[in-house]
Amino acid sequence: MKVLNKTIQEHGGIDVVVNNIGYGLLGVVEELSVEDIQNIYEVKVFGESNVLRHTNPYLRAQGSGLVLNISSYLGYSALGAFSQSLHNQYSFNGNENQSLYEEIFLSTWAKYDCGRPTSIRYIQFDDNYYQKHKKNYDTLIIPKNEKILFHGTPNTCLIINCGRCSACGIKESGFKISFSGKNISFSRFGRGIYLAPNSSKANDYNNNQNFNYRCTIVSKVNLGNSVRLFNTNQQISLPNGYHSVHGQAGFDLNYDEYVVYNEKQVLPIGVFIYVIS
């Protein structure tokens, strides 16, 4: 905390957090002592969590920042005599995704008149789908302005594996502007992909008519240059040099929302399945 506070005092904030912590531990499981195993978990699992625990509040308060969690292929593929490195690296990878996104999901739930999310379960999209979408995402040449945003989608299956529901469609094929307005009769800023910084705002659009659970998709979104608007305009044409709309609360909107008009700007990451109580 001393180093963190000194950095903020001297430089005025944090732009990037590089979470590159860990070491290798060679040895089959029966050769390692309890202390060996505890020490590597203290460094690679709890150490990573402590860095995020102390830095995330600053990043959230300033509304920007980038976290780079340096991982290892041992989190995805086994290697002989590295059993404990594999175990805690897998924990690192899983914790990195689920804990961070769940924290954002819960901390941005701003509308309590609609209830509160309970029985929350996060499902990370399979890596083959993620990498396919990331190739498209990475080919887009616009200024980097990335945010984690939410999109509510109705009538989805429970474990996102039916291949027919809207969430499965997004998982497999990404967001499609051709589906804009299919479930919602109005489009405040024209035909595009609508996303919300507040998970509760996204929840407004994911009423599941067949079951009592809800589904909200979490995505990385490159907004590029975003034009800010307070009044809705269904016939909007983006000004030259802009790539998205930031609809701001205050006049026509009660809560902020973003709209992008290029499918490549959205990289779907996973889904939250939950119940409203």
C-alpha positions in Angstrom: 0.0 0.0 0.0 2.9 2.4 0.7 4.2 2.0 -2.9 0.7 2.3 -4.3 0.0 5.5 -2.4 3.4 7.0 -3.2 2.8 6.3 -6.9 -0.6 8.0 -6.9 0.8 11.0 -5.0 3.7 11.5 -7.3 2.0 10.7 -10.7 -1.6 11.6 -10.0 -3.1 8.2 -10.7 -2.6 4.8 -12.2 -2.9 4.0 -15.9 -1.7 0.4 -16.0 -1.4 -2.4 -13.4 1.0 -5.2 -14.5 0.2 -8.2 -12.3 3.3 -10.3 -13.1 3.8 -12.4 -10.0 5.0 -15.9 -9.4 7.7 -18.5 -9.7 8.1 -22.1 -10.8 8.0 -25.1 -8.5 9.5 -28.3 -9.8 8.6 -31.6 -8.2 5.9 -34.3 -8.3 3.2 -33.9 -5.7 4.6 -36.5 -3.1 8.0 -34.8 -3.2 6.7 -31.4 -2.1 6.2 -30.3 1.5 3.1 -28.6 2.8 5.1 -25.4 3.1 6.3 -25.6 -0.5 2.6 -25.8 -1.7 1.4 -23.1 0.7 4.2 -20.7 -0.3 3.5 -20.9 -4.0 -0.2 -20.4 -3.5 0.6 -17.4 -1.2 2.5 -15.8 -4.1 0.7 -16.8 -7.2 -2.9 -16.9 -6.1 -3.3 -14.7 -3.0 -0.5 -12.4 -4.2 -2.4 -11.8 -7.5 -5.6 -11.2 -5.6 -4.0 -8.7 -3.2 -2.6 -6.6 -6.0 -6.1 -6.4 -7.6 -7.8 -5.8 -4.2 -5.6 -2.7 -3.6 -5.5 -1.3 -7.1 -9.0 -1.9 -8.4 -10.7 0.8 -6.1 -8.4 3.5 -7.6 -9.0 2.4 -11.2 -12.8 2.3 -10.6 -12.8 5.7 -8.9 -11.0 7.3 -11.8 -13.1 5.5 -14.4 -10.3 4.2 -16.4 -7.2 2.0 -16.4 -5.8 -1.3 -17.7 -5.0 -4.5 -15.7 -2.5 -6.9 -17.3 -2.5 -10.2 -15.6 0.5 -12.2 -16.8 -0.3 -15.9 -16.8 1.3 -19.1 -18.1 0.4 -21.9 -20.5 0.5 -24.1 -17.4 -3.0 -22.7 -16.7 -4.2 -24.5 -19.8 -1.9 -27.4 -20.5 -0.3 -29.9 -18.1 3.5 -30.4 -17.8 5.2 -33.3 -15.9 6.7 -32.5 -12.5 5.0 -29.1 -12.4 1.8 -30.2 -10.6 1.5 -27.4 -8.1 2.5 -24.7 -10.7 -0.3 -26.1 -12.9 -2.8 -26.1 -10.0 -2.2 -22.6 -8.8 -1.8 -21.2 -12.4 -5.2 -22.7 -13.2 -6.6 -21.0 -10.1 -5.0 -17.7 -11.2 -6.6 -17.9 -14.6 -10.0 -18.8 -13.3 -9.9 -16.2 -10.5 -8.6 -13.5 -12.8 -11.7 -13.8 -15.0 -14.5 -14.7 -12.7 -13.6 -12.5 -9.7 -12.9 -9.4 -11.7 -16.0 -9.6 -13.9 -18.3 -10.6 -10.9 -16.9 -7.6 -9.0 -17.8 -5.3 -11.9 -21.2 -6.9 -12.3 -22.1 -6.4 -8.6 -20.5 -3.0 -8.1 -22.3 -1.5 -11.1 -25.8 -2.8 -10.1 -27.3 0.7 -9.6 -31.1 0.1 -9.9 -32.4 -1.6 -6.8 -36.1 -1.0 -7.6 -35.8 -4.0 -10.0 -34.5 -6.3 -7.3 -31.1 -7.7 -6.6 -29.2 -10.5 -8.4 -28.7 -13.7 -6.4 -27.5 -17.2 -7.2 -25.0 -15.7 -9.6 -23.1 -18.0 -11.9 -20.5 -16.8 -14.4 -19.8 -18.8 -17.6 -16.7 -18.0 -19.5 -17.0 -18.6 -23.3 -14.9 -21.4 -24.7 -11.5 -20.3 -25.8 -12.1 -21.3 -29.4 -15.0 -19.0 -29.6 -13.2 -16.2 -27.8 -10.1 -16.4 -30.1 -12.4 -16.4 -33.2 -14.1 -13.2 -32.1 -10.8 -11.7 -30.9 -9.3 -12.0 -34.4 -12.1 -9.8 -35.8 -11.8 -7.4 -32.8 -8.1 -7.0 -33.3 -8.5 -6.2 -37.0 -10.4 -3.0 -36.3 -8.2 0.0 -36.7 -9.7 2.8 -34.5 -8.3 4.5 -31.4 -8.3 2.3 -28.3 -11.0 3.2 -25.8 -11.9 -0.1 -24.2 -14.5 -0.7 -21.5 -16.1 -3.7 -19.9 -19.9 -3.4 -20.7 -23.0 -5.5 -20.3 -25.8 -6.6 -22.7 -29.0 -8.2 -21.5 -30.5 -10.8 -23.7 -33.8 -12.7 -23.2 -34.9 -16.3 -23.5 -31.6 -18.1 -23.1 -30.7 -21.6 -22.0 -29.3 -22.2 -18.6 -25.8 -23.4 -19.4 -25.3 -21.7 -22.8 -25.0 -24.8 -24.9 -28.3 -25.4 -26.7 -27.0 -23.7 -29.9 -30.4 -22.1 -30.5 -31.0 -19.3 -28.0 -29.8 -15.7 -28.3 -26.9 -16.1 -25.8 -25.6 -19.2 -27.7 -25.8 -17.2 -30.9 -23.7 -14.4 -29.5 -21.2 -16.9 -28.1 -20.8 -18.7 -31.4 -21.2 -15.9 -34.0 -20.7 -12.7 -32.0 -23.0 -9.7 -31.9 -25.0 -9.0 -35.1 -26.5 -5.6 -35.9 -29.1 -7.3 -38.1 -30.8 -8.4 -34.8 -31.0 -4.9 -33.5 -34.5 -4.1 -32.4 -35.7 -7.7 -32.6 -36.7 -7.9 -28.9 -37.0 -4.1 -28.2 -39.3 -2.0 -30.3 -37.3 1.3 -29.9 -33.8 2.2 -30.7 -32.8 5.5 -29.1 -29.8 6.1 -31.2 -30.6 4.1 -34.4 -29.7 0.6 -35.3 -26.7 -0.6 -33.5 -25.4 -2.8 -30.6 -26.6 -1.4 -27.3 -24.4 -1.9 -24.1 -24.6 -0.6 -20.6 -21.9 0.2 -18.0 -24.4 -0.7 -15.3 -25.3 -4.3 -15.1 -28.8 -3.4 -13.7 -29.4 -1.3 -16.8 -28.6 -4.3 -19.0 -30.9 -6.4 -16.8 -33.9 -4.3 -18.1 -33.6 -6.0 -21.5 -33.2 -9.7 -20.5 -36.6 -10.8 -19.1 -36.7 -14.5 -19.6 -40.2 -15.4 -20.5 -39.8 -19.2 -20.1 -37.7 -19.4 -16.8 -37.1 -17.4 -13.7 -33.4 -16.8 -14.3 -31.8 -13.9 -16.2 -28.8 -13.7 -18.6 -26.4 -10.8 -19.0 -23.5 -10.9 -21.4 -20.2 -9.3 -20.5 -18.0 -8.0 -23.3 -14.9 -6.0 -23.9 -15.9 -3.1 -26.2 -13.6 -0.7 -28.1 -15.6 2.5 -28.3 -13.0 4.4 -30.3 -13.9 8.1 -30.3 -17.4 8.4 -28.6 -19.8 11.3 -29.2 -21.7 12.2 -26.0 -25.5 12.8 -26.4 -28.1 13.7 -23.8 -31.1 13.6 -26.2 -32.1 10.5 -28.2 -31.9 10.6 -32.0 -33.2 7.5 -33.9 -31.9 9.0 -37.2 -28.4 9.7 -35.9 -25.4 9.7 -38.3 -22.1 9.6 -36.5 -19.9 12.6 -37.1 -16.7 12.1 -39.0 -14.0 10.6 -36.8 -16.4 9.1 -34.2 -17.1 5.4 -33.7 -19.8 5.2 -31.0 -22.5 7.0 -29.1 -22.3 7.6 -25.3 -25.9 8.3 -24.3 -25.6 10.2 -21.0 -28.2 10.3 -18.2 -29.9 13.5 -17.4 -32.5 14.3 -20.0 -34.0 11.4 -22.1 -32.0 8.7 -20.3 -32.1 7.7 -16.6 -28.8 5.7 -16.9 -25.8 5.9 -19.3 -25.6 3.5 -22.3 -23.3 3.0 -25.2 -24.0 2.2 -28.9 -21.6 0.9 -31.5 -22.3 0.4 -35.1 -19.6 -2.0 -36.1 -19.8 -5.6 -34.9 -16.0 -5.9 -34.7 -16.1 -3.4 -31.8 -17.5 -5.9 -29.4 -15.6 -8.9 -28.0 -18.0 -11.2 -26.1 -16.3 -12.8 -23.1 -18.9 -14.6 -21.0 -22.3 -14.5 -19.4 -23.8 -14.1 -16.0 -26.8 -16.3 -15.1 -28.7 -15.2 -12.1 -32.0 -14.8 -10.3 -33.7 -11.6 -9.3 -34.9 -11.5 -5.7 
